[in-house]
């Protein structure tokens, strides 16, 4: 049996960034200019992640600032075992999830998760990568569609298909079962396909201009 390919995420890219490694080491030593450079390098993607997860511009701005404050305190614990952007995104995801829990929000829906109905039951492993959503897609339409998803569906879709987390990681983050995560993703993809077939029904996503610019930047980093 061929080895399962790692989930790389729909938009996620971790290319080397010129000067990043040096900035990290200098920032660990308390160099304010180096930390400012890290902020400049990563603020757009951190904000985009927060906005995708929260669907609210004001909250996303607040959580972006909180993520970098947390980074300032935790930077010394970065050991380089993964790409810095991957480590920073995981830190950000955890902060956003804590924020949502403090608000008393359910992170995933407990309905229709383990036994999907016959008409939309998947014909394959519905936790696997979806080629229909990973091909050539209108990024603006996709952002609008993602923003329109129910919160539980959107959360799992962003974590798996955008950020590249595996289902066991998502299950741990959201305190749900792996099967729950896979089913939420399946439902999200079904809804996204429906929305993308009828893009005229989509409303502008929160912060759409920022997300579109970020998508273009990330696409250019391939």
Secondary structure, DSSP 8 states (H G I E B T S, - for coil): ---------SS------TTHHHHHHHHHTT-HHHHHHHHHHHHHHHHHHHHHHH--HHHHHHHHHHHHHHHHHHGGG--SSS-HHHHHHHHHHHHHHHHHHHTT--SS--SSSSS--GGG--SS-TTS--HHHHSS--HHHHHHHHHHS-HHHHHHHIIIIIT---HHHHHHHHTS-HHHHHHHHHHHHHHHHHHHHTGGG----TTHHHHHHHHHHHHHT-
